[in-house]
């Protein structure tokens, strides 16, 4: 996971550079990658569940 963790952390940084302020991964992201995003985005992280609606 160390290599994957570094890659997901890199991607999170790139998303931030693009102006992405919030992330909401779903089950397809996987548990470990979701944890990395949660650590990186902190309060701007939310878990998407099947059938859930978000307001943009």
C-alpha distance matrix in Angstrom:
0.0 3.8 5.5 4.9 5.7 8.5 9.6 10.1 11.7 13.8 14.8 15.9 18.0 19.5 20.4 22.0 24.0 25.2 26.6 24.3 25.1 23.6 20.6 20.8 18.0 18.8 17.4 16.4 13.7 11.7 11.2 7.9 9.0 12.4 11.7 10.7 13.9 15.8 15.2 16.2 19.1 20.3 23.6 23.3 20.6 22.0 20.7 22.7 24.0 26.1 29.7 29.0 31.0 30.3 33.1 32.6
3.8 0.0 3.8 5.4 5.0 6.2 8.6 9.9 10.5 12.3 14.2 15.2 16.6 18.4 19.9 21.1 22.7 24.5 25.9 24.0 24.8 23.8 21.3 22.1 19.7 21.2 20.2 19.2 16.2 14.6 14.0 10.3 10.8 14.1 12.8 10.9 14.2 16.2 14.8 15.4 18.8 20.0 23.7 23.5 21.3 23.1 22.5 24.7 26.5 28.8 32.2 31.2 32.9 31.8 34.3 33.5
5.5 3.8 0.0 3.8 5.4 5.3 6.3 8.7 9.9 10.6 12.4 14.3 15.5 16.6 18.4 20.1 21.3 22.8 24.7 23.1 24.4 23.7 21.1 22.1 19.6 21.1 20.4 18.7 15.7 14.9 15.2 11.8 11.2 14.8 14.5 12.1 14.8 17.5 16.4 16.2 19.4 21.3 24.8 24.0 22.0 23.9 23.2 25.0 26.9 29.0 32.3 31.4 32.8 31.7 34.1 33.0
4.9 5.4 3.8 0.0 3.8 5.4 5.0 6.1 8.4 9.7 10.4 12.1 14.1 15.1 16.2 18.2 19.8 20.9 22.6 20.6 21.9 20.8 17.9 18.6 15.9 17.3 16.6 15.0 11.9 11.3 12.0 8.8 7.7 11.5 11.7 9.6 11.9 14.8 14.5 14.4 17.1 19.1 22.4 21.4 19.0 20.6 19.7 21.3 23.2 25.2 28.5 27.7 29.1 28.2 30.6 29.7
5.7 5.0 5.4 3.8 0.0 3.8 5.4 5.2 6.0 8.5 9.8 10.4 12.3 14.2 15.2 16.5 18.4 19.9 21.2 19.1 19.9 18.9 16.4 17.4 15.3 17.2 16.9 16.0 12.5 11.8 11.4 7.8 6.8 10.0 9.3 6.7 9.5 12.0 11.1 11.2 14.3 16.0 19.5 18.8 16.7 18.7 18.3 20.5 22.7 25.2 28.3 27.1 28.4 27.1 29.5 28.6
8.5 6.2 5.3 5.4 3.8 0.0 3.8 5.6 5.1 6.1 8.6 9.8 10.6 12.4 14.2 15.3 16.6 18.5 20.2 18.8 19.9 19.6 17.5 19.2 17.4 19.8 19.9 18.6 15.1 15.0 15.0 11.5 9.9 12.9 12.4 9.0 11.2 14.0 12.6 11.7 15.0 17.1 20.7 19.8 18.3 20.8 20.9 22.9 25.4 27.9 30.9 29.4 30.4 28.8 30.8 29.5
9.6 8.6 6.3 5.0 5.4 3.8 0.0 3.8 5.4 5.0 6.2 8.6 9.9 10.5 12.3 14.2 15.3 16.5 18.6 17.1 18.8 18.5 16.2 17.8 15.8 18.1 18.4 16.5 13.2 13.9 14.8 11.8 9.3 12.5 13.0 9.9 11.1 14.5 14.0 12.6 15.2 17.9 21.1 19.6 18.0 20.2 20.0 21.6 24.1 26.2 29.1 27.9 28.7 27.2 29.2 27.7
10.1 9.9 8.7 6.1 5.2 5.6 3.8 0.0 3.8 5.3 4.9 6.1 8.6 9.7 10.3 12.3 14.2 15.2 16.6 14.5 15.9 15.1 12.6 14.1 12.2 14.7 15.4 14.0 10.3 11.3 12.0 9.5 6.4 9.0 9.9 6.8 7.4 11.0 11.0 9.7 12.0 14.7 17.7 16.1 14.2 16.4 16.3 17.9 20.6 22.9 25.7 24.3 25.2 23.6 25.7 24.4
11.7 10.5 9.9 8.4 6.0 5.1 5.4 3.8 0.0 3.8 5.4 5.0 6.3 8.7 9.9 10.6 12.5 14.4 15.5 13.9 14.8 14.6 12.9 15.1 14.0 17.0 18.1 17.2 13.4 14.2 14.2 11.4 8.7 10.5 10.3 6.6 7.2 10.4 9.3 7.3 10.2 12.9 16.2 15.0 13.8 16.6 17.4 19.5 22.4 25.1 27.8 25.9 26.5 24.5 26.2 24.8
13.8 12.3 10.6 9.7 8.5 6.1 5.0 5.3 3.8 0.0 3.8 5.4 5.1 6.3 8.7 9.9 10.7 12.6 14.5 13.7 15.3 15.8 14.4 16.9 15.9 19.0 20.2 18.8 15.2 16.6 17.2 14.5 11.5 13.6 13.9 10.3 10.3 13.7 12.8 10.2 12.6 15.8 18.8 17.1 16.3 19.1 19.9 21.6 24.7 27.1 29.6 27.8 28.0 25.9 27.3 25.4
14.8 14.2 12.4 10.4 9.8 8.6 6.2 4.9 5.4 3.8 0.0 3.8 5.3 5.0 6.1 8.6 9.7 10.5 12.6 11.2 13.3 13.5 11.8 14.1 13.1 16.2 17.7 16.1 12.7 14.8 16.0 14.0 10.5 12.1 13.5 10.3 9.2 12.9 13.1 10.5 11.9 15.4 17.9 15.6 14.6 17.0 17.6 18.8 21.9 24.1 26.4 24.7 24.9 22.8 24.3 22.4
15.9 15.2 14.3 12.1 10.4 9.8 8.6 6.1 5.0 5.4 3.8 0.0 3.8 5.4 5.0 6.2 8.7 9.9 10.8 8.9 10.3 10.4 9.1 11.9 11.7 15.2 17.2 16.4 12.9 14.8 15.3 13.6 10.2 10.7 11.7 8.6 6.7 10.0 10.2 7.1 8.1 11.7 14.2 12.0 11.3 14.2 15.4 17.0 20.4 22.9 25.1 23.0 23.0 20.7 22.0 20.2
18.0 16.6 15.5 14.1 12.3 10.6 9.9 8.6 6.3 5.1 5.3 3.8 0.0 3.8 5.4 5.0 6.3 8.7 9.9 9.5 10.8 12.2 11.9 15.2 15.4 19.0 21.0 20.1 16.6 18.5 18.8 16.8 13.6 14.3 14.7 11.3 9.8 12.7 12.0 8.4 9.7 13.2 15.7 13.6 13.9 17.1 18.8 20.5 24.0 26.5 28.5 26.2 25.9 23.3 24.1 21.9
19.5 18.4 16.6 15.1 14.2 12.4 10.5 9.7 8.7 6.3 5.0 5.4 3.8 0.0 3.8 5.3 5.0 6.3 8.8 8.8 11.4 12.9 12.5 15.7 15.7 19.2 21.4 19.9 16.8 19.2 20.3 18.5 15.0 15.8 17.0 13.8 12.0 15.2 15.2 11.7 12.3 16.1 18.1 15.5 15.6 18.5 19.9 20.9 24.4 26.5 28.4 26.3 25.7 23.2 23.9 21.3
20.4 19.9 18.4 16.2 15.2 14.2 12.3 10.3 9.9 8.7 6.1 5.0 5.4 3.8 0.0 3.8 5.4 5.1 6.5 5.4 8.2 9.5 9.2 12.4 13.0 16.5 19.2 18.0 15.1 17.9 19.0 17.9 14.2 14.3 15.9 13.3 10.6 13.5 14.3 10.9 10.5 14.3 15.7 12.6 12.8 15.4 16.9 17.7 21.3 23.4 25.0 22.8 22.1 19.4 20.1 17.6
22.0 21.1 20.1 18.2 16.5 15.3 14.2 12.3 10.6 9.9 8.6 6.2 5.0 5.3 3.8 0.0 3.8 5.3 5.1 5.0 6.5 8.9 9.9 13.6 14.9 18.6 21.4 20.8 17.7 20.2 20.6 19.4 16.0 15.7 16.6 13.9 11.2 13.3 13.5 9.8 9.1 12.7 14.0 11.2 12.4 15.5 17.8 19.1 22.8 25.3 26.7 24.1 23.1 20.1 20.3 17.7
24.0 22.7 21.3 19.8 18.4 16.6 15.3 14.2 12.5 10.7 9.7 8.7 6.3 5.0 5.4 3.8 0.0 3.8 5.4 7.3 9.5 12.3 13.4 17.0 18.1 21.7 24.5 23.4 20.4 23.0 23.8 22.3 18.8 18.9 19.9 16.9 14.6 17.0 16.9 13.1 12.8 16.3 17.6 14.9 16.2 19.2 21.4 22.5 26.2 28.4 29.7 27.2 26.0 23.0 22.9 20.0
25.2 24.5 22.8 20.9 19.9 18.5 16.5 15.2 14.4 12.6 10.5 9.9 8.7 6.3 5.1 5.3 3.8 0.0 3.8 5.8 9.0 11.6 12.5 15.8 17.0 20.5 23.5 22.3 19.7 22.7 23.9 22.9 19.3 19.2 20.8 18.2 15.4 17.9 18.6 15.0 14.0 17.6 18.4 15.1 16.3 18.7 20.7 21.1 24.8 26.6 27.6 25.3 23.9 20.9 20.6 17.5
26.6 25.9 24.7 22.6 21.2 20.2 18.6 16.6 15.5 14.5 12.6 10.8 9.9 8.8 6.5 5.1 5.4 3.8 0.0 3.8 6.0 9.2 11.2 14.7 16.6 20.2 23.4 22.8 20.3 23.2 24.1 23.4 19.9 19.1 20.5 18.3 15.1 16.9 17.7 14.2 12.4 15.7 15.9 12.6 14.4 16.9 19.4 19.9 23.7 25.8 26.4 23.8 22.0 18.7 18.1 15.0
24.3 24.0 23.1 20.6 19.1 18.8 17.1 14.5 13.9 13.7 11.2 8.9 9.5 8.8 5.4 5.0 7.3 5.8 3.8 0.0 3.8 5.9 7.4 10.9 12.9 16.4 19.8 19.4 16.9 19.9 20.7 20.3 16.9 15.7 17.4 15.6 12.2 13.9 15.3 12.2 10.0 13.3 13.4 9.8 11.1 13.3 15.6 16.2 19.9 22.1 22.9 20.3 18.8 15.7 15.6 12.9
25.1 24.8 24.4 21.9 19.9 19.9 18.8 15.9 14.8 15.3 13.3 10.3 10.8 11.4 8.2 6.5 9.5 9.0 6.0 3.8 0.0 3.8 7.0 10.4 13.2 16.8 20.1 20.4 17.9 20.5 20.7 20.4 17.4 15.6 16.8 15.4 11.8 12.5 13.8 11.1 8.1 10.7 10.2 6.7 9.0 11.5 14.5 15.6 19.4 21.9 22.6 19.5 18.1 14.7 14.5 12.1
23.6 23.8 23.7 20.8 18.9 19.6 18.5 15.1 14.6 15.8 13.5 10.4 12.2 12.9 9.5 8.9 12.3 11.6 9.2 5.9 3.8 0.0 3.8 6.8 10.0 13.3 16.8 17.5 15.2 17.6 17.7 18.1 15.3 12.9 14.4 13.7 10.0 10.2 12.5 10.5 7.1 9.4 8.5 4.7 5.8 7.8 10.7 11.8 15.6 18.3 19.1 16.0 15.0 11.8 12.4 10.8
20.6 21.3 21.1 17.9 16.4 17.5 16.2 12.6 12.9 14.4 11.8 9.1 11.9 12.5 9.2 9.9 13.4 12.5 11.2 7.4 7.0 3.8 0.0 3.8 6.3 9.8 13.2 13.7 11.4 13.9 14.3 14.9 12.0 9.6 11.7 11.4 7.6 8.5 11.4 9.9 7.3 9.7 9.8 6.5 5.1 6.4 8.2 9.3 13.1 15.8 17.2 14.5 14.2 11.7 13.3 12.3
20.8 22.1 22.1 18.6 17.4 19.2 17.8 14.1 15.1 16.9 14.1 11.9 15.2 15.7 12.4 13.6 17.0 15.8 14.7 10.9 10.4 6.8 3.8 0.0 3.8 6.6 10.1 11.3 9.8 12.2 12.7 14.2 11.8 8.8 11.5 12.3 8.9 9.2 12.8 12.3 10.0 11.4 11.2 8.6 5.9 4.8 5.1 5.5 9.3 12.0 13.6 11.1 11.4 9.7 12.3 12.2
18.0 19.7 19.6 15.9 15.3 17.4 15.8 12.2 14.0 15.9 13.1 11.7 15.4 15.7 13.0 14.9 18.1 17.0 16.6 12.9 13.2 10.0 6.3 3.8 0.0 3.8 6.9 7.7 6.0 8.6 9.8 11.4 9.1 6.6 10.0 11.0 8.4 9.4 13.0 12.9 11.5 13.2 13.8 11.6 8.3 7.4 5.8 5.9 8.8 11.3 13.7 12.1 13.3 12.5 15.4 15.4
18.8 21.2 21.1 17.3 17.2 19.8 18.1 14.7 17.0 19.0 16.2 15.2 19.0 19.2 16.5 18.6 21.7 20.5 20.2 16.4 16.8 13.3 9.8 6.6 3.8 0.0 3.8 5.4 5.8 7.8 9.4 12.1 10.5 8.2 11.7 13.4 11.5 12.2 15.8 16.2 15.0 16.2 16.6 14.7 11.3 9.3 6.3 5.0 6.3 8.2 11.2 10.5 12.5 12.8 16.2 16.9
17.4 20.2 20.4 16.6 16.9 19.9 18.4 15.4 18.1 20.2 17.7 17.2 21.0 21.4 19.2 21.4 24.5 23.5 23.4 19.8 20.1 16.8 13.2 10.1 6.9 3.8 0.0 3.8 5.4 5.7 7.5 10.7 10.2 8.6 11.7 13.9 13.0 13.6 16.9 17.9 17.3 18.2 19.0 17.6 14.0 12.0 8.6 7.8 7.6 8.9 12.5 12.7 15.3 16.1 19.7 20.6
16.4 19.2 18.7 15.0 16.0 18.6 16.5 14.0 17.2 18.8 16.1 16.4 20.1 19.9 18.0 20.8 23.4 22.3 22.8 19.4 20.4 17.5 13.7 11.3 7.7 5.4 3.8 0.0 3.8 5.4 8.7 11.1 9.8 9.5 13.0 14.3 13.5 15.0 18.0 18.5 18.3 19.8 20.9 19.1 15.7 14.3 11.4 10.3 10.6 11.2 14.6 15.0 17.2 17.8 21.1 21.5
13.7 16.2 15.7 11.9 12.5 15.1 13.2 10.3 13.4 15.2 12.7 12.9 16.6 16.8 15.1 17.7 20.4 19.7 20.3 16.9 17.9 15.2 11.4 9.8 6.0 5.8 5.4 3.8 0.0 3.8 6.9 8.3 6.3 6.3 9.9 10.7 9.9 11.9 14.6 14.9 15.1 16.8 18.4 16.6 13.2 12.7 10.4 10.5 11.9 13.4 16.7 16.3 18.1 18.0 21.1 21.0
11.7 14.6 14.9 11.3 11.8 15.0 13.9 11.3 14.2 16.6 14.8 14.8 18.5 19.2 17.9 20.2 23.0 22.7 23.2 19.9 20.5 17.6 13.9 12.2 8.6 7.8 5.7 5.4 3.8 0.0 3.8 5.8 5.7 6.1 8.7 10.3 10.8 12.1 14.4 15.6 16.3 17.3 19.2 18.2 14.6 14.0 11.4 12.1 12.8 14.5 18.1 17.9 20.2 20.4 23.6 24.0
11.2 14.0 15.2 12.0 11.4 15.0 14.8 12.0 14.2 17.2 16.0 15.3 18.8 20.3 19.0 20.6 23.8 23.9 24.1 20.7 20.7 17.7 14.3 12.7 9.8 9.4 7.5 8.7 6.9 3.8 0.0 3.8 5.6 5.1 6.2 8.9 10.0 10.3 12.4 14.3 15.2 15.5 17.6 17.3 13.6 13.2 10.8 12.6 13.3 15.6 19.2 18.5 21.0 21.0 24.3 24.8
7.9 10.3 11.8 8.8 7.8 11.5 11.8 9.5 11.4 14.5 14.0 13.6 16.8 18.5 17.9 19.4 22.3 22.9 23.4 20.3 20.4 18.1 14.9 14.2 11.4 12.1 10.7 11.1 8.3 5.8 3.8 0.0 3.8 5.4 5.1 6.5 8.8 9.8 10.7 12.6 14.4 14.9 17.7 17.5 14.2 14.7 13.1 15.3 16.6 19.1 22.5 21.6 23.8 23.3 26.3 26.4
9.0 10.8 11.2 7.7 6.8 9.9 9.3 6.4 8.7 11.5 10.5 10.2 13.6 15.0 14.2 16.0 18.8 19.3 19.9 16.9 17.4 15.3 12.0 11.8 9.1 10.5 10.2 9.8 6.3 5.7 5.6 3.8 0.0 3.8 5.4 5.1 6.4 8.6 10.0 10.7 12.2 13.7 16.4 15.5 12.4 13.3 12.1 14.0 15.9 18.3 21.6 20.5 22.1 21.3 24.1 23.7
12.4 14.1 14.8 11.5 10.0 12.9 12.5 9.0 10.5 13.6 12.1 10.7 14.3 15.8 14.3 15.7 18.9 19.2 19.1 15.7 15.6 12.9 9.6 8.8 6.6 8.2 8.6 9.5 6.3 6.1 5.1 5.4 3.8 0.0 3.8 5.4 5.1 6.1 8.6 9.8 10.3 11.3 13.5 12.6 9.2 9.7 8.4 10.8 12.9 15.7 18.8 17.3 19.0 18.2 21.0 21.0
11.7 12.8 14.5 11.7 9.3 12.4 13.0 9.9 10.3 13.9 13.5 11.7 14.7 17.0 15.9 16.6 19.9 20.8 20.5 17.4 16.8 14.4 11.7 11.5 10.0 11.7 11.7 13.0 9.9 8.7 6.2 5.1 5.4 3.8 0.0 3.8 5.4 4.9 6.2 8.6 9.9 10.0 12.7 12.9 9.8 11.0 10.4 13.4 15.4 18.6 21.6 19.8 21.6 20.6 23.2 23.3
10.7 10.9 12.1 9.6 6.7 9.0 9.9 6.8 6.6 10.3 10.3 8.6 11.3 13.8 13.3 13.9 16.9 18.2 18.3 15.6 15.4 13.7 11.4 12.3 11.0 13.4 13.9 14.3 10.7 10.3 8.9 6.5 5.1 5.4 3.8 0.0 3.8 5.4 5.1 6.2 8.6 9.7 13.0 12.8 10.4 12.5 12.7 15.5 18.0 21.0 23.9 22.0 23.3 21.8 24.1 23.6
13.9 14.2 14.8 11.9 9.5 11.2 11.1 7.4 7.2 10.3 9.2 6.7 9.8 12.0 10.6 11.2 14.6 15.4 15.1 12.2 11.8 10.0 7.6 8.9 8.4 11.5 13.0 13.5 9.9 10.8 10.0 8.8 6.4 5.1 5.4 3.8 0.0 3.8 5.4 5.0 5.9 7.9 10.7 9.5 7.2 9.6 10.3 12.9 16.0 19.0 21.5 19.4 20.2 18.4 20.5 19.9
15.8 16.2 17.5 14.8 12.0 14.0 14.5 11.0 10.4 13.7 12.9 10.0 12.7 15.2 13.5 13.3 17.0 17.9 16.9 13.9 12.5 10.2 8.5 9.2 9.4 12.2 13.6 15.0 11.9 12.1 10.3 9.8 8.6 6.1 4.9 5.4 3.8 0.0 3.8 5.5 5.4 5.3 8.0 8.1 5.5 7.9 9.0 12.4 15.2 18.7 21.0 18.5 19.6 17.8 20.0 19.8
15.2 14.8 16.4 14.5 11.1 12.6 14.0 11.0 9.3 12.8 13.1 10.2 12.0 15.2 14.3 13.5 16.9 18.6 17.7 15.3 13.8 12.5 11.4 12.8 13.0 15.8 16.9 18.0 14.6 14.4 12.4 10.7 10.0 8.6 6.2 5.1 5.4 3.8 0.0 3.8 5.8 5.4 9.1 9.9 8.6 11.4 12.8 16.2 19.0 22.5 24.8 22.3 23.3 21.3 23.2 22.7
16.2 15.4 16.2 14.4 11.2 11.7 12.6 9.7 7.3 10.2 10.5 7.1 8.4 11.7 10.9 9.8 13.1 15.0 14.2 12.2 11.1 10.5 9.9 12.3 12.9 16.2 17.9 18.5 14.9 15.6 14.3 12.6 10.7 9.8 8.6 6.2 5.0 5.5 3.8 0.0 3.8 5.7 9.2 8.9 8.5 11.9 13.8 16.8 20.0 23.3 25.4 22.8 23.2 20.9 22.3 21.3
19.1 18.8 19.4 17.1 14.3 15.0 15.2 12.0 10.2 12.6 11.9 8.1 9.7 12.3 10.5 9.1 12.8 14.0 12.4 10.0 8.1 7.1 7.3 10.0 11.5 15.0 17.3 18.3 15.1 16.3 15.2 14.4 12.2 10.3 9.9 8.6 5.9 5.4 5.8 3.8 0.0 3.8 6.2 5.2 5.4 9.2 11.8 14.6 18.1 21.4 23.1 20.2 20.2 17.6 18.8 17.8
20.3 20.0 21.3 19.1 16.0 17.1 17.9 14.7 12.9 15.8 15.4 11.7 13.2 16.1 14.3 12.7 16.3 17.6 15.7 13.3 10.7 9.4 9.7 11.4 13.2 16.2 18.2 19.8 16.8 17.3 15.5 14.9 13.7 11.3 10.0 9.7 7.9 5.3 5.4 5.7 3.8 0.0 3.8 5.5 5.7 9.0 11.7 15.1 18.1 21.8 23.4 20.3 20.6 18.2 19.5 19.1
23.6 23.7 24.8 22.4 19.5 20.7 21.1 17.7 16.2 18.8 17.9 14.2 15.7 18.1 15.7 14.0 17.6 18.4 15.9 13.4 10.2 8.5 9.8 11.2 13.8 16.6 19.0 20.9 18.4 19.2 17.6 17.7 16.4 13.5 12.7 13.0 10.7 8.0 9.1 9.2 6.2 3.8 0.0 3.8 5.4 7.9 11.3 14.3 17.4 20.9 22.0 18.6 18.5 15.9 16.8 16.7
23.3 23.5 24.0 21.4 18.8 19.8 19.6 16.1 15.0 17.1 15.6 12.0 13.6 15.5 12.6 11.2 14.9 15.1 12.6 9.8 6.7 4.7 6.5 8.6 11.6 14.7 17.6 19.1 16.6 18.2 17.3 17.5 15.5 12.6 12.9 12.8 9.5 8.1 9.9 8.9 5.2 5.5 3.8 0.0 3.8 6.7 10.3 12.7 16.1 19.4 20.4 17.0 16.5 13.6 14.4 13.7
20.6 21.3 22.0 19.0 16.7 18.3 18.0 14.2 13.8 16.3 14.6 11.3 13.9 15.6 12.8 12.4 16.2 16.3 14.4 11.1 9.0 5.8 5.1 5.9 8.3 11.3 14.0 15.7 13.2 14.6 13.6 14.2 12.4 9.2 9.8 10.4 7.2 5.5 8.6 8.5 5.4 5.7 5.4 3.8 0.0 3.8 6.9 9.7 13.1 16.5 18.0 14.9 15.2 12.9 14.6 14.5
22.0 23.1 23.9 20.6 18.7 20.8 20.2 16.4 16.6 19.1 17.0 14.2 17.1 18.5 15.4 15.5 19.2 18.7 16.9 13.3 11.5 7.8 6.4 4.8 7.4 9.3 12.0 14.3 12.7 14.0 13.2 14.7 13.3 9.7 11.0 12.5 9.6 7.9 11.4 11.9 9.2 9.0 7.9 6.7 3.8 0.0 3.8 6.5 9.6 13.1 14.4 11.4 12.0 10.3 12.7 13.5
20.7 22.5 23.2 19.7 18.3 20.9 20.0 16.3 17.4 19.9 17.6 15.4 18.8 19.9 16.9 17.8 21.4 20.7 19.4 15.6 14.5 10.7 8.2 5.1 5.8 6.3 8.6 11.4 10.4 11.4 10.8 13.1 12.1 8.4 10.4 12.7 10.3 9.0 12.8 13.8 11.8 11.7 11.3 10.3 6.9 3.8 0.0 3.8 6.4 10.1 12.1 9.7 11.4 10.8 14.0 15.2
22.7 24.7 25.0 21.3 20.5 22.9 21.6 17.9 19.5 21.6 18.8 17.0 20.5 20.9 17.7 19.1 22.5 21.1 19.9 16.2 15.6 11.8 9.3 5.5 5.9 5.0 7.8 10.3 10.5 12.1 12.6 15.3 14.0 10.8 13.4 15.5 12.9 12.4 16.2 16.8 14.6 15.1 14.3 12.7 9.7 6.5 3.8 0.0 3.8 6.8 8.7 6.6 8.5 8.7 12.3 13.7
24.0 26.5 26.9 23.2 22.7 25.4 24.1 20.6 22.4 24.7 21.9 20.4 24.0 24.4 21.3 22.8 26.2 24.8 23.7 19.9 19.4 15.6 13.1 9.3 8.8 6.3 7.6 10.6 11.9 12.8 13.3 16.6 15.9 12.9 15.4 18.0 16.0 15.2 19.0 20.0 18.1 18.1 17.4 16.1 13.1 9.6 6.4 3.8 0.0 3.8 6.3 5.5 8.8 10.4 14.2 16.3
26.1 28.8 29.0 25.2 25.2 27.9 26.2 22.9 25.1 27.1 24.1 22.9 26.5 26.5 23.4 25.3 28.4 26.6 25.8 22.1 21.9 18.3 15.8 12.0 11.3 8.2 8.9 11.2 13.4 14.5 15.6 19.1 18.3 15.7 18.6 21.0 19.0 18.7 22.5 23.3 21.4 21.8 20.9 19.4 16.5 13.1 10.1 6.8 3.8 0.0 3.8 5.5 8.8 11.5 15.1 17.3
29.7 32.2 32.3 28.5 28.3 30.9 29.1 25.7 27.8 29.6 26.4 25.1 28.5 28.4 25.0 26.7 29.7 27.6 26.4 22.9 22.6 19.1 17.2 13.6 13.7 11.2 12.5 14.6 16.7 18.1 19.2 22.5 21.6 18.8 21.6 23.9 21.5 21.0 24.8 25.4 23.1 23.4 22.0 20.4 18.0 14.4 12.1 8.7 6.3 3.8 0.0 3.8 6.5 10.0 13.3 15.9
29.0 31.2 31.4 27.7 27.1 29.4 27.9 24.3 25.9 27.8 24.7 23.0 26.2 26.3 22.8 24.1 27.2 25.3 23.8 20.3 19.5 16.0 14.5 11.1 12.1 10.5 12.7 15.0 16.3 17.9 18.5 21.6 20.5 17.3 19.8 22.0 19.4 18.5 22.3 22.8 20.2 20.3 18.6 17.0 14.9 11.4 9.7 6.6 5.5 5.5 3.8 0.0 3.8 6.7 10.2 13.0
31.0 32.9 32.8 29.1 28.4 30.4 28.7 25.2 26.5 28.0 24.9 23.0 25.9 25.7 22.1 23.1 26.0 23.9 22.0 18.8 18.1 15.0 14.2 11.4 13.3 12.5 15.3 17.2 18.1 20.2 21.0 23.8 22.1 19.0 21.6 23.3 20.2 19.6 23.3 23.2 20.2 20.6 18.5 16.5 15.2 12.0 11.4 8.5 8.8 8.8 6.5 3.8 0.0 3.8 6.8 9.7
30.3 31.8 31.7 28.2 27.1 28.8 27.2 23.6 24.5 25.9 22.8 20.7 23.3 23.2 19.4 20.1 23.0 20.9 18.7 15.7 14.7 11.8 11.7 9.7 12.5 12.8 16.1 17.8 18.0 20.4 21.0 23.3 21.3 18.2 20.6 21.8 18.4 17.8 21.3 20.9 17.6 18.2 15.9 13.6 12.9 10.3 10.8 8.7 10.4 11.5 10.0 6.7 3.8 0.0 3.8 6.4
33.1 34.3 34.1 30.6 29.5 30.8 29.2 25.7 26.2 27.3 24.3 22.0 24.1 23.9 20.1 20.3 22.9 20.6 18.1 15.6 14.5 12.4 13.3 12.3 15.4 16.2 19.7 21.1 21.1 23.6 24.3 26.3 24.1 21.0 23.2 24.1 20.5 20.0 23.2 22.3 18.8 19.5 16.8 14.4 14.6 12.7 14.0 12.3 14.2 15.1 13.3 10.2 6.8 3.8 0.0 3.8
32.6 33.5 33.0 29.7 28.6 29.5 27.7 24.4 24.8 25.4 22.4 20.2 21.9 21.3 17.6 17.7 20.0 17.5 15.0 12.9 12.1 10.8 12.3 12.2 15.4 16.9 20.6 21.5 21.0 24.0 24.8 26.4 23.7 21.0 23.3 23.6 19.9 19.8 22.7 21.3 17.8 19.1 16.7 13.7 14.5 13.5 15.2 13.7 16.3 17.3 15.9 13.0 9.7 6.4 3.8 0.0
